[in-house]
Each structure stands twice: as C-alpha cells, then as structure tokens.
Amino acid sequence: MNGDDTIVHIGCYTAVSGGRGEGIVTARRDPASGALAPLGPAVSTPSPSFLARHPELPVLYAVNELAEGTVSAFTVRPDGGLTAAGTVATGGDSPCHLAVSATGRFLFSANYGSGSVAVHRLDDAGRPGERADLVTHDGHGPVADRQEHAHAHMVSPEPTGDRLLVVDLGADGIYRYDVGPAGRLAQAGPPVRIRPGTGPRHLARHPDGHRFFLAGELDPTVTGYERDADGVLRERARVPASRRSGHVQPSEIAVRPDGRFLYVANRGIGTVTVFALDESAPRQVSEVDTGGDWPRHFALIGDHLYVADERAHRIFVFAVDPESGGLTPAVEPVPVASPTCVLP
C-alpha cells in the first residue's frame, strides 16, 4: 500500500434487506485526486448499513439492520482487511446507526424499528460485551406512515465525556442522556421537542461545541440550534434543505471541519446542498446534482466529499473548494453495490 493512500470502508445493504451488496467493502483512496479503488469485500456480514470506528483502537463497528438487530465488531488489519471480533444483539429492531463514546468504553446503537437505544460495554481490545442498557422511547408524530411510534435514528456522543444525544424521527425529539460508569442511561432533562412532522434524521455538531444542525427527513428542512448554559438546545433558525421541487428527503448532514460550511444530502432529487455558516441562519450558497437520486450518506475526507448513492450503486466523488465550499465532480463514479455508508 502506498504511504499516501488512505483506506476507506463502505457499508452496503445485502440481500436480507433487498440490497445487492455483500457486506463491507474496502477501498483505497488517493488523497490528491480523490479517486477510490475498491479492493473487494472485506467481510461478509448482513446489511451493515452504518459503520463507526473506535477512537483509539483499530476496531470497526457495524450495525446489522435486521428485525432482530445486532452490532458487529471487526479488527482492522494494516491492509484494510477486517477480522471478526464479535457480534452482539442490540435488543431491538433494525438498528440503523451506531457510535463509540469518546472514552472508548461504550458502543451506542439506535434501533429504528423499535425506537430504542442500546448501550454495550467495550473491553480493553474494543470488543463488545454484554448490553449495559436498553432504553425505549415513547412518542409519535403527525405523519401516520412514518411516525406511528418512536424511531430512534441517530446516536451522537459528546466529543468529551460520556454524555449522549439521540435523534428520534418518530417522536420528533432529541433526547439527552448522561451515561453512568456502568453504561446506564439517565435522561438529562426533557427531550428537545421539534416541530411536529419534521422527522429528524441526523444531527451535525459544529466544531465550536455550541451550534447544532438537524436534517428533517419528512418536512424537509435544516434546523439550527444553539446550546445554552444548561445544555439545552434552543432553536435559532429553520431553512429549506433544498430550493428544488420534487420529493425531497434529506439524509446525511455534516459541518466541514473548519466550521464554515454545512452539507446536506437530499434523496429523491439527488442533490447535495451547501450552506455557509457565517450568519445566524444557514445560508444556501449552492446545490449540486450528485449523479444519482438516492444519496443516503456522504463523508467529508480531506479535500473531497464522497457520496454513497444506495440506488445508483455508485460512490460519487466531489472536490471541495476551500473558499466557497462548492463541489465539483473530481473523478469517475465508483461502482459499489447498494452503498449506504462511507467511513474514512
């Protein structure tokens, strides 16, 4: 492996979820051009729709989005290959997101189907052990076919300590938890109630630690929040996720590491919207076609943005302009079957 290359892992839907993928794919990235060279399936595991890494150890984690959900751990070899390191049950239906605490002691996962949050302890090698807690949300929203009950969609640990935010699409809420030494979750005040019918999907943290941006999958919007001294998120702005017509269903949202720009992927119309963060509300500066119509996830890696289009079976690569935040196609799209997550 060339010393200038970077290994990327790609999670994919497999046949059990109606996808064409085989599991987790390894690819080699050229930092200069942004090009990805797939190296083939790293491991076969059912519908690893979201991936995460341990903050210190060479361990990768994947949800297995099944009716009886599981999370799997893999040791990452120097060549990007994966070695199984354990699979444990989440105690819920269809886990769709997971993350590791900043301390590396706990693995959190969001069970979409059952609206619950699972916590697993991690041992010194990063392997998941017994489940430390399982908390089920209660609530629903006005969109009958999507919000009939709670649907936990994202777990977002604090960059320091063991506090956790959980985004719930079905209950239109952001739940705040303190994580105890044994991994038990204690609700830190009432949930942040979001406008009914928003269907919050993912939350992006600004590097200043005070601002947050929420992608509303159902309305479709971007909501800006500011955290007060008590840790409560206060709504400060709300803007459309796209100015285009059609069925817009926002998916991934992320702030560039320098904090100047926000990116939102829009399924249905196949775009990524770029917002400047130099005013009180996100200010749209551009919106680009991705090349497909179902950009489920993207990752900002170096000077490039990698868009996983689940239905186009492609990873689309864009160069990021450091001054304008704008996106331009960098290389030819990379064929990957049913990609759902790109992990640098």
ZAMARGU-4260 file (C-alpha; in steps of 0.2 Angstrom, whole numbers, plus 5000, padded with zeros to 4 digits):
<rodrens>
0) 5000/5000/5000 | 5007/5017/4995 | 5010/5028/5010 | 5000/5042/5003 | 4984/5032/5001
5) 4970/5030/5014 | 4959/5015/5017 | 4940/5018/5017 | 4927/5006/5022 | 4910/5006/5014
10) 4894/4998/5022 | 4881/4991/5010 | 4864/4984/5010 | 4864/4965/5007 | 4850/4953/5001
15) 4842/4952/5018 | 4837/4970/5016 | 4834/4970/4997 | 4851/4976/4993 | 4864/4969/4981
20) 4880/4971/4992 | 4890/4958/5000 | 4894/4966/5017 | 4908/4979/5020 | 4919/4984/5005
25) 4937/4991/5007 | 4943/5004/4995 | 4960/5013/4993 | 4959/5032/4992 | 4971/5044/4983
30) 4971/5060/4993 | 4977/5070/4978 | 4964/5066/4965 | 4951/5059/4977 | 4950/5043/4967
35) 4944/5027/4976 | 4950/5010/4970 | 4939/4996/4978 | 4949/4981/4984 | 4933/4970/4986
40) 4923/4964/5000 | 4932/4965/5017 | 4920/4954/5026 | 4903/4947/5023 | 4890/4952/5036
45) 4871/4955/5034 | 4866/4973/5030 | 4880/4983/5038 | 4871/5000/5034 | 4881/5011/5046
50) 4899/5010/5052 | 4909/5018/5065 | 4927/5017/5072 | 4934/5016/5089 | 4943/5032/5094
55) 4959/5024/5098 | 4960/5006/5093 | 4960/4998/5076 | 4942/4992/5078 | 4927/4995/5066
60) 4909/4993/5071 | 4894/4989/5060 | 4875/4989/5063 | 4867/4973/5056 | 4850/4981/5051
65) 4839/4966/5055 | 4822/4963/5063 | 4832/4955/5077 | 4846/4968/5077 | 4864/4965/5080
70) 4881/4975/5080 | 4897/4968/5074 | 4915/4972/5078 | 4930/4969/5067 | 4949/4972/5070
75) 4956/4982/5056 | 4972/4975/5048 | 4985/4986/5041 | 4979/4982/5023 | 4962/4987/5027
80) 4956/4969/5029 | 4944/4965/5043 | 4944/4951/5056 | 4928/4947/5066 | 4929/4952/5084
85) 4912/4948/5090 | 4893/4951/5086 | 4880/4955/5100 | 4862/4958/5100 | 4855/4976/5101
90) 4839/4970/5109 | 4829/4980/5096 | 4823/4980/5078 | 4833/4987/5063 | 4847/4996/5071
95) 4852/5010/5059 | 4866/5020/5067 | 4880/5017/5080 | 4894/5027/5088 | 4908/5024/5101
100) 4909/5036/5116 | 4924/5047/5117 | 4931/5037/5131 | 4931/5021/5120 | 4921/5012/5134
105) 4904/5011/5127 | 4896/5007/5110 | 4879/5015/5107 | 4866/5010/5094 | 4849/5016/5088
110) 4836/5003/5085 | 4825/5012/5072 | 4811/4999/5071 | 4808/4998/5090 | 4813/5016/5094
115) 4826/5011/5107 | 4844/5015/5111 | 4856/5001/5116 | 4872/5003/5126 | 4886/4989/5125
120) 4902/4989/5136 | 4918/4988/5126 | 4933/4979/5133 | 4951/4984/5133 | 4953/4977/5115
125) 4937/4986/5109 | 4926/4970/5109 | 4908/4972/5113 | 4902/4963/5129 | 4885/4962/5137
130) 4872/4975/5135 | 4873/4988/5148 | 4856/4996/5145 | 4842/4997/5133 | 4830/5012/5133
135) 4814/5013/5123 | 4807/5030/5118 | 4789/5034/5119 | 4780/5046/5107 | 4774/5048/5089
140) 4771/5062/5076 | 4758/5068/5064 | 4765/5058/5049 | 4755/5042/5051 | 4765/5031/5040
145) 4782/5036/5047 | 4779/5042/5064 | 4766/5029/5071 | 4778/5027/5086 | 4796/5031/5091
150) 4810/5028/5078 | 4827/5031/5085 | 4838/5036/5071 | 4855/5043/5077 | 4866/5042/5092
155) 4878/5056/5094 | 4890/5055/5109 | 4899/5071/5116 | 4917/5073/5109 | 4922/5073/5128
160) 4915/5063/5142 | 4900/5051/5142 | 4885/5062/5138 | 4874/5056/5123 | 4861/5064/5111
165) 4849/5053/5102 | 4839/5059/5087 | 4821/5051/5086 | 4812/5053/5069 | 4796/5045/5075
170) 4794/5056/5091 | 4801/5072/5084 | 4813/5074/5098 | 4831/5075/5103 | 4834/5065/5119
175) 4849/5070/5131 | 4857/5056/5142 | 4870/5055/5155 | 4880/5039/5153 | 4884/5031/5170
180) 4901/5022/5174 | 4892/5005/5171 | 4884/5011/5155 | 4867/5015/5161 | 4857/5030/5153
185) 4849/5043/5164 | 4839/5056/5155 | 4846/5073/5157 | 4830/5083/5157 | 4816/5083/5145
190) 4818/5079/5126 | 4821/5094/5114 | 4804/5094/5106 | 4805/5098/5087 | 4791/5105/5076
195) 4778/5091/5073 | 4781/5082/5057 | 4799/5086/5055 | 4805/5068/5056 | 4823/5072/5062
200) 4836/5060/5055 | 4853/5066/5058 | 4862/5079/5069 | 4878/5088/5064 | 4889/5096/5078
205) 4898/5112/5074 | 4917/5112/5080 | 4913/5127/5091 | 4903/5115/5103 | 4888/5127/5104
210) 4879/5125/5087 | 4870/5110/5080 | 4861/5107/5064 | 4847/5095/5061 | 4841/5087/5045
215) 4822/5085/5044 | 4819/5070/5034 | 4800/5072/5032 | 4797/5091/5031 | 4811/5093/5023
220) 4821/5106/5032 | 4838/5111/5041 | 4835/5117/5059 | 4849/5126/5068 | 4851/5125/5087
225) 4862/5134/5100 | 4866/5125/5116 | 4863/5136/5132 | 4872/5135/5148 | 4861/5122/5154
230) 4865/5111/5140 | 4848/5113/5132 | 4847/5115/5113 | 4837/5131/5108 | 4830/5133/5090
235) 4838/5148/5081 | 4834/5145/5063 | 4825/5134/5051 | 4828/5134/5032 | 4823/5123/5017
240) 4835/5108/5014 | 4833/5112/4995 | 4826/5125/4984 | 4821/5112/4971 | 4804/5105/4968
245) 4800/5086/4969 | 4800/5074/4983 | 4815/5079/4994 | 4820/5068/5008 | 4836/5074/5017
250) 4848/5061/5024 | 4866/5065/5029 | 4871/5081/5036 | 4889/5087/5041 | 4899/5103/5045
255) 4916/5105/5037 | 4930/5103/5050 | 4934/5122/5049 | 4916/5126/5053 | 4912/5137/5038
260) 4901/5126/5028 | 4887/5114/5031 | 4882/5100/5018 | 4865/5091/5017 | 4861/5076/5005
265) 4844/5076/4998 | 4837/5059/4992 | 4823/5059/4979 | 4831/5074/4969 | 4849/5068/4971
270) 4857/5083/4977 | 4869/5090/4990 | 4865/5107/4996 | 4880/5118/5003 | 4876/5131/5016
275) 4888/5145/5023 | 4888/5147/5042 | 4893/5165/5043 | 4876/5171/5048 | 4863/5167/5061
280) 4854/5155/5049 | 4862/5143/5037 | 4864/5152/5020 | 4862/5142/5005 | 4876/5145/4993
285) 4875/5131/4980 | 4866/5114/4977 | 4874/5101/4965 | 4867/5086/4957 | 4876/5070/4963
290) 4873/5059/4948 | 4860/5048/4956 | 4844/5051/4965 | 4846/5042/4982 | 4862/5049/4991
295) 4860/5040/5008 | 4876/5045/5016 | 4892/5055/5012 | 4909/5058/5021 | 4920/5073/5020
300) 4938/5066/5019 | 4952/5079/5016 | 4948/5089/5001 | 4934/5078/4994 | 4916/5073/4998
305) 4911/5055/4995 | 4893/5052/4992 | 4886/5034/4993 | 4870/5033/4982 | 4861/5017/4988
310) 4850/5015/4972 | 4863/5021/4959 | 4875/5008/4966 | 4889/5021/4965 | 4901/5032/4976
315) 4901/5049/4968 | 4917/5059/4972 | 4917/5078/4973 | 4932/5091/4976 | 4928/5103/4989
320) 4933/5121/4986 | 4941/5128/5002 | 4935/5146/5000 | 4917/5144/4993 | 4913/5127/5000
325) 4907/5122/4982 | 4908/5105/4975 | 4914/5099/4958 | 4915/5081/4951 | 4933/5075/4954
330) 4934/5058/4946 | 4923/5045/4938 | 4909/5037/4950 | 4915/5021/4958 | 4904/5006/4956
335) 4899/4998/4973 | 4883/4988/4976 | 4870/4996/4987 | 4882/5008/4997 | 4874/5015/5012
340) 4889/5022/5022 | 4907/5029/5019 | 4919/5028/5033 | 4937/5035/5032
</rodrens>
